[in-house]
Amino acid sequence: MKHSIVITILLIFLVACSQVTNEKKVNNEVNKLALTWYQLAEKNRVNHEFSKALKHYKLSYEFSLKRNNLRLQLFILARQALVFSQQGKKSHSLVKLSSAKELLAHEIPETSEEFNILQITVLKHLGQHEEALELLNSSKTFFKTEEQKIYANWLQQELETEADKQNSNRDLSSNLDNDFNFLYTLYEDNKLANLEILTYVGIRYLKLLSDNQKPELQAALRDMLRFFSEQENGAKTAQCYKIAANYYSSVGASDKANYFSKKAKTIEAYLIN
């Protein structure tokens, strides 16, 4: 599985820091263990296995302290804050964010741009949409590839909508179909560098189609169900079925709505958190 923008950046830095130069022997066994637990935690987080994610982030953090891998410590603290925010544990999330900011200020201020990108999603889940939007707008230069720019634009639209509920029912942009198709084609061609971008955009695209009773939802639903099936992401698969149930209910197809609703509940019943 390809990793997210942040994970890719992290690994580049870690590899760079771990290279053997001037015939100096560097022991990276502890660092490898820290990375292994981190990557497992990331997989848990994406699959909404939050308890497991927190457990594995904790193990990764312990090894990152032993190795004194500062960048990894920063990323772990930010991810722990994200998981706590998704669980609705605001105080826990803010504690982790505070620890991350202290580490950033005193030891690695040069990584502030990467940390800001991580922090945006945390603030969104904490309901601090205006602050998240301000941070996103000030970090636009971070997004360089087309898929990264698409993600930034979609996130900006969501944050603007949340910050100003009066605009929540605005018309769908004609670019949304193009954005989704572009990302999904990259995925099919094995060229998508960040699976979490398609995860985010795909789910939000389905929601917008459902809310606006657009029949294009049916094709997009098939694509996203295939995507999450291949990624073995049961939580997102269930979410797709819920969105489909809402759509069919809104257009008066009660049989289909009931079927998709039951399918979502069946999958969720087998998910272990």
Buried (B, 14 or more C-beta within 10 A) or exposed (E): EEBBBBBEBBBEBBEEBBEEEEEEEEEBEBBBBBBBBBBBBBBBBBBBBBEBBBBBBEBBBBBBBEBEBBBBBBBBBBBBBBBBBBBEBBEBBBBBBEBBBEBBEEBBEEBBEBBBBBBBBBBBBBEBBBBBBBBBEEBEEBBEEEBBEBBBBBBBBBBBBBBEEEEEEEEBEEEBBEBBBBBBEBBEEEEBBBBBBBBBBBBBBBBBBBBBEBEBBEEBBEBBBEBBEEBEBBBBBBBBBBBBBBBBBEBEBEEBBEBBBEBBEEBBEEEEE
